[in-house]
Amino acid sequence: MADEPACLARREFLLTGGKLVLLASVAGLPTPLLAQRAEFGAQRLSRLDELTLGKGLWFDYPRPGLANVLVKLGVPAGGGIGPERDIVAFSARCTHLGGDLGGSLQAAQQVLGPCPRHLTTFDLTRHGVVITGHATQSLPQVVLDLRGSELFAVGMMGLVFGAGATYG
């Protein structure tokens, strides 16, 4: 036995590798990926009839200094509410380095950006995903609630750049 080489035969290697792949796939069964959602007190934003298609309503939430934009896009959007599911709200702080996205709403293209720091642009119809630029995370989306014809901000999905874990 001392004369045998200390290596696996091809068959043993393939069988062992197959067992490891099977074990890894069973141990790492896919689980649904859920966005992190933080609940805050309700803040009234607007009435449905006060919104103008493509015009942003800027507001601070969940605390002063954390700017967001509410917009009626005119096309259905991820997380959208209202009769056409086209009303969304997002943080106005870039997820890359916290650049101010205020004033960069391009409603005709349903995007926010480009960020003045590194030109990141976000798609407002698809939960604020990055279209182009240096950011690697989607914009935090404001959770909206429609109560009759009144719109309220009630929470955030995602982390706002520089806000800390508690947004405080």
C-alpha angles and dihedrals in degrees: 000000000000089000095060118102116249096239139096122260115240092255093050091048093052094045093048092046091050091051091050092050091049092048092048093049093050093045092049100046110171115261126191113271110229126194116239109252126194119196121217136171116290115265119193112233110171148315120265092243091053094062120098118208109258096003116118124226108209119208141157117245144200088359136359113284096033101103123202137173129225116200140173102220102187092230129075112270137191107270090008122151135195130066093305094034086234102120114100139159131205141178112269092216118096114240093222104063103342097264116177110255093185111133094015098101111133099186096174088063093035092236139123115216165334096227110227092229104055106351099253113168126195131209109232094193093061104049093281098297119175114265098179139343139057100305116106099189131067120249114270107258122221111232107233130201126197114212108182101308095333122103120214134184108226106165150341133253111208134011121293112225110259095000097109127225095296099038086234 
